[in-house]
């Protein structure tokens, strides 16, 4: 048992060290404005259990906790969560209409009230609200009435956002396919005209 406790303690310290290293690295990359690298690094850390932004993720609601997160780390977590919501919506669209989820859980983001560490959590709260409002379409986060350190995004709004994002991408793909088909037809017509002129 002592050996087991020692291994768990050592594993926790290693995970904590990795957390701090990746948090620092993401902050540096964020300052450089290389968002794609930040997304990939955060995803890798999340998949390996170094980051875990979900405090709760079930039918009663999706709750995200940023108490140990820096501003750049919270930003990366928000973007990762949006990708998760979109992937979930894509899976729902594959199902028959009758089997699709009818009600979507709200998204609760715990950002704190900025009373510790010189208002660090207040900065995260501002960053999260700014990031959500700059999306297309914007996601409106409301401050929970009985807890000023929590932001709430309605499940219906998340569905509207992910649907718009998916349909916009599908529209671009159809547009590219249309251009390719049109160009192919024009090329065949020109080739036929040239061959006719040579006869």
Residue, then its C-alpha position, 0 to 999 in steps of 0.5 A: x500500500x505504501x508503494x502504491x501511495x508513493x507511485x500515485x504521489x509521484x505520478x501526480x507530481x509528474x502530471x503537475x510538472x507537465x501541466x506547468x510546462x505546457x501552460x508556460x509553452x502555450x502562453x509563449x505561443x499565444x503571445x506569438x499569435x500561432x493559434x494553430x500550434x496552441x490548438x494542437x498542443x492543448x489537444x495533445x495535452x488534453x488527450x494525455x490527461x494533462x489538461x482537463x477542463x471539464x468538471x462535469x459533462x453529463x445530461x445535467x450540464x457541461x461544467x468547465x472549471x478554469x481555477x488552475x488556468x491562465x488566460x492563454x490556457x483558458x482561451x485554448x480550452x474554450x476553442x477545444x470545447x467548441x471543436x468538441x461541440x461541433x464534433x458532437x453535432x456532426x454525430x447527431x446529424x448522422x442519426x435519424x431525426x427521431x433519435x437525435x438529441x432534443x434538448x441540449x445541456x447548458x455550458x457553464x464556465x467557472x471563471x471565478x470573481x477575480x478576488x485572488x491573485x490580483x484579479x487573475x480570474x477577472x481577467x479570464x472572465x473578460x477574455x472568455x466573454x470577449x472570445x465568445x462574442x467574437x465568434x460567428x455567430x456570437x455566443x452570448x454568455x450570461x453571468x449566473x445570477x447567484x454566482x458572479x464567478x460563473x458564465x452560462x451559455x444556453x444549450x440552444x445557442x451552442x447548437x445554433x453556433x455549431x450548426x452554422x459553422x458546419x453548414x458554412x463549411x459544407x457550403x464552401x465544399x460544395x462551392x469548390x466542387x461546383x467550380x471544379x465541375x464547371x471548369x471541367x465542362x469548360x475545358x471539355x467544350x474548348x477541347x471539342x471546339x479546337x478539335x472541330x477547327x482542326x478537322 
